[in-house]
Amino acid sequence: MTPRADGGAPGECARALDDEGGLVEGAAAPPGPLARAMYREMKRVRLLDERMLVLQRQGRVGFYGSCTGQEAPPVATALALGAGDWVFPALREGAVMLARGFPLERYVAQVFGNALDVLKGRQMPSHMSAREVRQVAWSSCIGTQLPQAVGAAWAAKLRRDPVAVVAFLGDGATSAADFHHAMNFAAVFRAPVVFVCQNNHWSISVPVSRQTASETLAVKARAYGMRGERVDGNDAFAVHAAVAGALARARGGLGPSFVECVTYRLGPHSSSDDPTRYRSDAEVEAWRRRDPLPRLRRYLERAGLFTEADERALVAELDAAIARAIEVAEAAPPPARETLFDDVYAAPPWHLREQRDELLRLPPAPRHGPKLAAPPAPGAARGGPPRPPFPPAGPAPHSRPGGPVGRAPSVEGRAAA
């Protein structure tokens, strides 16, 4: 495999495996244990995504974003990272955390947003992050993680910290202003950052042909003065080689790189999406024949590294682990209400301590669930006669009745009002 540093020609991608899982001429396969690890991690996220989408359809979780068909870029990148490297993900890179050792139970708990979730229920589902595996929380606003990743990389350079930063993005993010700012700053200041773009051809319902008139996405790197490579994103070996090389260059002081992984989102954008409204079944089936999992499995079998018995054992093991993780995560209680005040300041100031203490003196809120009774009439929840839906006119809000001048009424005061 010989990746092109100029972004490549239209339709041209560096690859190590052909569509049938055979090594292409001149390509080198990774060591057997690494190849097997790639398949294992890709299979785990495929099975996990299938199960979590079922839970969403059952109403047990509210939202989920799968990466079906795109497992190779996050897993191959994760296995190329050094222990000290940082990751700034987009929507479909949660698998990086699992491949770096994050516990499956706490990963699944993030989808439920409960007390087992390290993010304390504050993020949307499928927005996983954890400091212990150096994965930074991201926003659903497209592209905002890119300048943040460059800033982290530049800080590492200034501190002489020998680490690299990976910034993930989709094809749609190349239309965002933050993409330009991040690419330009990274190149000018030679920040040790690797941009890994998952070009899955659809930014929700907008095709990549409506995102850019450039021949490829990787060619954009040339305008910023950085190296750009275009690889087959359904080929885990090709992605791993390209990202590992880019990370080595970044740590060696050779500046940033941009890696376009040409892949395809086989499923919906999220559990809220209906892709049949904007793309054809024939297009999906054409890409399904290039599914990265069967492709890698065929290589492993031909190389004598994997058998049908291994597949059955692996699926049974992973299914059991996923079932256990869901059972543990779903049984966890909601985050404690006092955690609302955590993580705002290193040491909580007096006014937050006071508000927290007031909150804890109130009775707990009722649990939500399918067995809740009909809501009480207005005013009946705290006793006393029902209140009318529209209270009579009173003092203006800024007069703050019932509280000292310059301070809002206490939580208890508002509850009693």
Buried (B, 14 or more C-beta within 10 A) or exposed (E): BEBBBBBBEEEBBBBBBBBEBBBBEEBEBBEEEBBBBBBBBBBBBBBBBBBBBEBBEEEEBBBBBBBBBBBBBBBBBBBBBEEEBBBBBBBBBBBBBBBBEBBBBBBBBBBBBBBBBBBBBBBBBBBBBBEEBBBBBBEEEBBBBBBBBBBBBBEBBEEEBBBBBBBBBBBBBBBBEBBBBBBBBBBEBBBBBBBBBBBBBBBBEBEBEEBBEBBBBBBBBBBBBBBBBBBBBBBBBBBBBBBBBBBBBBBEEBBBBBBBBBBBBBBBBBBEBEBEEEBEEEEBEEBBEBBBBBBBBBBBBEBEBBEEEBBEEBEEEBBEBBEEBBEBBBEBEBBEEEBBBBEEEEEBEEEBEBBBEBBEEEEEEEEEEEEEEEEEEEBEEEEEEEEEEEEEEEEEEEEBEEEEEEEEBBBEBEBEE
